[in-house]
């Protein structure tokens, strides 16, 4: 599917968000600039979404800390900042470099359907199947006379497949960069992570075909991850569907992993130090209120939470 051009106002906002990101990394931000940043974020939901998307693509392209730190050490000049903007995918003119335009992150921006950070969405497909999109998810729907294919570019979704009324029956396929999962009369969850695609089957069976490896059948009640080359061992399902009920469930989870998970639902960025990362957290938390979750962590663990702004949070172990 050819990439659709990004509307001019979206490109402009993402460029502004990139420039703020580079300024914040530099460490050369004055109190007045911090105030300007807060005002820019508070100006509209579009500004906040642009900021969240820059944070997401930063994690996806994994440009920090190595390349960013190298460019920003000492006092950054205009040329260094331009180079960092180009590394992140947008030149100072607002155009895209080809490697990013062809990346999964760029395809996510121009996908048929997508959710913003913290947003969830339900879709009814033309064959009667139902699709539930979790936070920050992007998917293309490519149905034709031969197959029913969903291309997951980013995020997580839960699928309830319907019997196909057409003859011959078209296979129902979920494609990610790691391979293809074929639904065999199923209800199942698919989450695309950087290193693997994770599938949990809650009814029926899913046939998984890694891009460069042998296929594998995953049965009802089990979950497994697959990369382009193979699989992780199947294990019983756990709390994968808690997000459908607006919950984040932790069972003796490393706090760093918990905060990474929480960050999927919160606009902005959550940073944490090594001491905080190794603490352990358990509980059931309400996803619609991430501020409340952070406050509850303070009551349960020896932590300090610092807010650079509503959208830039640091968690420190005491």
C-alpha positions as CSV (number, residue, x, y, z in Angstrom):
1,X,0.0,0.0,0.0
2,X,1.5,3.4,-1.0
3,X,2.1,5.8,1.8
4,X,-0.5,8.6,1.9
5,X,0.9,12.2,2.2
6,X,0.8,13.6,5.7
7,X,-1.4,16.7,6.1
8,X,0.7,19.9,6.3
9,X,-0.6,20.8,9.8
10,X,0.4,17.4,11.2
11,X,3.9,17.6,9.7
12,X,4.3,21.1,11.2
13,X,3.2,19.9,14.7
14,X,5.6,16.9,14.6
15,X,8.4,19.2,13.5
16,X,7.7,21.4,16.5
17,X,7.6,18.4,18.8
18,X,10.9,17.2,17.4
19,X,12.5,20.6,18.0
20,X,11.3,20.6,21.6
21,X,12.6,17.1,22.1
22,X,16.1,18.1,20.9
23,X,16.0,21.2,23.1
24,X,15.1,19.1,26.2
25,X,17.9,16.6,25.5
26,X,20.4,19.4,25.2
27,X,20.1,20.4,28.8
28,X,20.3,24.0,27.8
29,X,16.6,24.9,28.6
30,X,15.8,28.1,30.5
31,X,12.9,28.5,32.9
32,X,11.3,30.7,30.3
33,X,11.6,27.9,27.7
34,X,10.2,25.4,30.1
35,X,7.2,27.6,30.5
36,X,6.9,28.0,26.7
37,X,7.0,24.2,26.4
38,X,4.2,23.7,28.9
39,X,2.1,26.3,27.1
40,X,2.8,24.6,23.7
41,X,1.7,21.3,25.2
42,X,-1.4,22.7,26.8
43,X,-2.5,24.5,23.6
44,X,-4.4,21.6,22.1
45,X,-4.9,17.8,22.0
46,X,-3.0,17.9,18.7
47,X,0.1,19.3,20.3
48,X,0.0,16.6,23.0
49,X,-0.5,13.9,20.5
50,X,2.4,15.1,18.4
51,X,4.6,15.0,21.5
52,X,3.5,11.5,22.3
53,X,4.2,10.3,18.8
54,X,7.7,11.7,18.9
55,X,8.3,9.9,22.1
56,X,7.0,6.6,20.6
57,X,9.1,6.9,17.4
58,X,12.2,7.7,19.6
59,X,11.7,4.4,21.4
60,X,11.0,2.6,18.1
61,X,14.0,3.9,16.2
62,X,16.2,3.4,19.3
63,X,18.3,6.6,18.6
64,X,18.8,7.3,22.3
65,X,21.1,7.4,24.1
66,X,24.0,6.6,21.9
67,X,23.6,8.8,18.8
68,X,21.7,11.6,20.6
69,X,24.2,11.8,23.4
70,X,27.1,12.0,21.0
71,X,25.5,14.8,19.1
72,X,24.4,16.8,22.2
73,X,27.5,16.5,24.3
74,X,29.1,19.8,25.0
75,X,26.8,22.8,24.0
76,X,24.9,21.8,20.8
77,X,25.0,24.2,17.9
78,X,22.4,24.6,15.2
79,X,24.1,22.2,12.9
80,X,24.1,19.4,15.6
81,X,20.4,20.0,16.2
82,X,19.7,19.8,12.5
83,X,21.6,16.5,12.3
84,X,19.6,15.1,15.2
85,X,16.3,16.1,13.7
86,X,17.4,14.3,10.5
87,X,18.2,11.2,12.6
88,X,14.7,11.3,14.0
89,X,13.2,11.3,10.6
90,X,12.3,14.9,9.7
91,X,14.6,17.4,8.1
92,X,14.5,21.1,9.1
93,X,12.3,21.7,6.0
94,X,9.7,19.3,7.3
95,X,10.3,16.6,4.7
96,X,10.8,12.9,5.5
97,X,14.0,10.9,4.8
98,X,13.3,7.7,2.7
99,X,14.5,5.3,5.4
100,X,11.9,6.6,7.8
101,X,9.2,7.0,5.2
102,X,9.5,3.3,4.4
103,X,9.7,2.2,8.1
104,X,7.0,0.6,10.1
105,X,6.8,3.7,12.3
106,X,6.0,5.9,9.3
107,X,3.4,3.4,8.0
108,X,1.8,3.5,11.4
109,X,1.3,7.3,11.0
110,X,-0.6,6.8,7.7
111,X,-2.5,3.6,8.5
112,X,-6.2,3.1,7.8
113,X,-7.1,3.0,11.5
114,X,-5.1,4.1,14.5
115,X,-5.6,5.0,18.1
116,X,-3.8,7.8,20.1
117,X,-2.0,7.3,23.3
118,X,-4.4,6.1,26.0
119,X,-7.2,5.7,23.4
120,X,-9.0,2.4,22.6
121,X,-11.4,1.8,19.7
122,X,-13.7,-0.9,18.4
123,X,-14.2,-1.6,14.7
124,X,-16.8,-3.8,12.9
125,X,-15.2,-5.3,9.8
126,X,-17.0,-6.0,6.5
127,X,-17.1,-9.8,7.1
128,X,-18.7,-9.4,10.5
129,X,-15.5,-9.8,12.5
130,X,-14.8,-7.4,15.4
131,X,-11.6,-5.6,16.1
132,X,-10.6,-3.9,19.3
133,X,-7.6,-1.6,19.1
134,X,-5.5,-0.8,22.2
135,X,-3.5,2.3,22.9
136,X,-1.2,3.7,20.2
137,X,-2.2,1.1,17.6
138,X,-2.1,1.3,13.9
139,X,-3.6,-1.2,11.4
140,X,-4.3,-1.4,7.7
141,X,-7.3,-3.5,6.5
142,X,-6.7,-5.2,3.3
143,X,-9.7,-7.4,2.3
144,X,-10.1,-8.7,-1.2
145,X,-11.6,-11.7,-3.1
146,X,-8.7,-14.0,-2.0
147,X,-8.0,-13.1,1.7
148,X,-8.9,-11.0,4.7
149,X,-5.6,-9.5,5.8
150,X,-4.9,-7.0,8.7
151,X,-1.5,-5.4,8.7
152,X,-0.5,-4.4,12.3
153,X,2.1,-1.7,12.1
154,X,2.2,-0.8,15.8
155,X,0.5,-1.6,19.1
156,X,-2.0,-4.3,20.1
157,X,-5.4,-5.6,19.1
158,X,-8.0,-8.2,20.1
159,X,-9.8,-10.0,17.2
160,X,-13.1,-11.9,17.2
161,X,-13.3,-13.5,13.8
162,X,-16.5,-14.3,12.0
163,X,-17.2,-17.0,9.5
164,X,-16.7,-15.8,6.0
165,X,-19.8,-15.7,3.9
166,X,-17.9,-15.7,0.6
167,X,-16.9,-18.9,-1.4
168,X,-14.3,-20.0,-1.4
169,X,-13.7,-19.0,2.2
170,X,-11.0,-16.4,2.5
171,X,-8.3,-17.0,5.1
172,X,-8.2,-14.4,8.0
173,X,-4.6,-13.2,8.4
174,X,-2.7,-10.9,10.7
175,X,0.5,-9.6,9.3
176,X,3.4,-8.0,11.3
177,X,7.0,-7.4,10.4
178,X,7.8,-10.8,12.0
179,X,5.4,-12.9,10.0
180,X,1.8,-13.9,9.7
181,X,-0.8,-15.4,12.1
182,X,-3.8,-17.1,10.5
183,X,-7.0,-17.3,12.6
184,X,-8.8,-20.7,12.6
185,X,-12.2,-19.7,14.1
186,X,-10.7,-17.7,16.9
187,X,-10.7,-15.0,19.5
188,X,-7.2,-13.9,20.1
189,X,-4.9,-11.0,21.1
190,X,-1.9,-9.8,19.1
191,X,0.7,-7.4,20.4
192,X,3.6,-6.1,18.2
193,X,6.7,-5.5,20.2
194,X,10.1,-4.4,19.0
195,X,11.7,-7.9,19.2
196,X,8.7,-10.1,18.6
197,X,5.0,-10.4,18.0
198,X,3.0,-11.9,20.9
199,X,-0.1,-13.9,20.3
200,X,-2.5,-15.2,23.0
201,X,-5.4,-17.5,21.9
202,X,-8.7,-17.3,23.9
203,X,-10.8,-19.4,21.5
204,X,-10.0,-21.7,18.6
205,X,-6.5,-22.0,17.1
206,X,-4.0,-19.7,15.4
207,X,-1.5,-20.9,12.9
208,X,1.7,-18.8,13.0
209,X,4.2,-18.5,10.2
210,X,7.4,-16.6,11.0
211,X,8.7,-14.7,8.0
212,X,11.9,-16.9,7.8
213,X,11.1,-20.0,9.8
214,X,8.8,-23.0,10.2
215,X,5.1,-22.7,11.1
216,X,3.6,-23.5,14.4
217,X,0.0,-24.0,15.7
218,X,-1.0,-22.2,18.9
219,X,-4.0,-23.7,20.7
220,X,-6.7,-22.2,22.9
221,X,-5.5,-21.1,26.3
222,X,-1.9,-20.5,25.4
223,X,0.3,-17.6,24.3
224,X,3.7,-17.4,22.6
225,X,5.9,-14.9,20.9
226,X,7.5,-15.2,17.4
227,X,10.2,-13.4,15.7
228,X,11.1,-13.5,12.0
229,X,13.0,-16.7,12.6
230,X,11.1,-18.7,15.3
231,X,9.1,-19.0,18.5
232,X,9.3,-18.7,22.2
233,X,7.9,-21.6,24.2
234,X,4.1,-21.5,24.6
235,X,2.8,-20.7,28.1
236,X,-0.7,-20.5,29.6
237,X,-2.5,-17.2,29.1
238,X,-2.3,-14.7,31.9
239,X,-3.6,-11.1,32.1
240,X,-3.2,-10.2,28.4
241,X,-6.9,-9.1,28.1
242,X,-7.0,-6.9,31.2
243,X,-6.7,-3.8,29.0
244,X,-10.2,-4.6,27.5
245,X,-11.6,-3.9,31.0
246,X,-9.5,-0.8,31.4
247,X,-7.0,-2.4,33.9
248,X,-3.3,-2.8,34.2
249,X,-2.5,-5.9,36.2
250,X,0.9,-6.5,37.8
251,X,1.9,-9.7,39.6
252,X,5.3,-9.2,41.2
253,X,6.4,-7.2,38.2
254,X,9.7,-5.4,38.0
255,X,8.9,-1.7,38.4
256,X,10.9,-0.7,35.3
257,X,8.8,-3.1,33.2
258,X,5.6,-1.8,34.9
259,X,6.5,1.8,34.1
260,X,7.3,0.9,30.5
261,X,3.8,-0.7,30.3
262,X,2.2,2.3,31.9
263,X,4.0,4.6,29.5
264,X,2.0,3.0,26.6
265,X,-1.2,4.6,28.1
266,X,0.2,8.0,29.1
267,X,0.9,11.0,26.9
268,X,4.5,12.1,27.2
269,X,7.4,10.2,28.7
270,X,8.2,8.3,32.0
271,X,11.8,8.1,32.9
272,X,13.1,6.1,35.9
273,X,16.5,5.4,37.5
274,X,18.2,2.0,38.0
275,X,17.2,1.8,41.7
276,X,13.5,2.3,40.9
277,X,13.7,-0.1,38.0
278,X,14.5,-3.1,40.2
279,X,11.7,-2.6,42.7
280,X,8.7,-5.0,42.6
281,X,5.1,-4.0,42.2
282,X,1.8,-6.0,42.4
283,X,-1.8,-4.8,42.0
284,X,-4.7,-4.0,39.7
285,X,-4.6,-0.4,38.4
286,X,-7.2,1.7,36.6
287,X,-5.7,2.5,33.2
288,X,-7.9,5.7,32.5
289,X,-6.1,7.5,35.3
290,X,-2.3,7.2,35.0
291,X,-1.7,10.0,37.5
292,X,-3.6,8.0,40.1
293,X,-1.4,5.0,39.3
294,X,1.8,7.0,39.9
295,X,0.4,8.4,43.2
296,X,-0.5,4.8,44.3
297,X,3.1,3.8,43.7
298,X,4.4,6.5,46.0
299,X,2.2,5.0,48.8
300,X,3.5,1.5,48.2
301,X,7.2,2.0,47.4
302,X,10.1,4.2,48.5
303,X,10.0,6.5,45.5
304,X,10.1,10.1,44.5
305,X,8.1,11.2,41.4
306,X,9.3,14.5,39.7
307,X,7.2,16.3,37.1
308,X,9.1,18.4,34.6
309,X,5.7,19.0,33.2
310,X,2.5,17.0,32.9
311,X,4.1,15.1,30.0
312,X,7.6,14.6,31.3
313,X,7.8,12.5,34.5
314,X,10.9,11.0,36.3
315,X,10.7,8.2,38.9
316,X,13.6,7.9,41.4
317,X,14.2,5.2,44.0
318,X,15.0,6.4,47.5
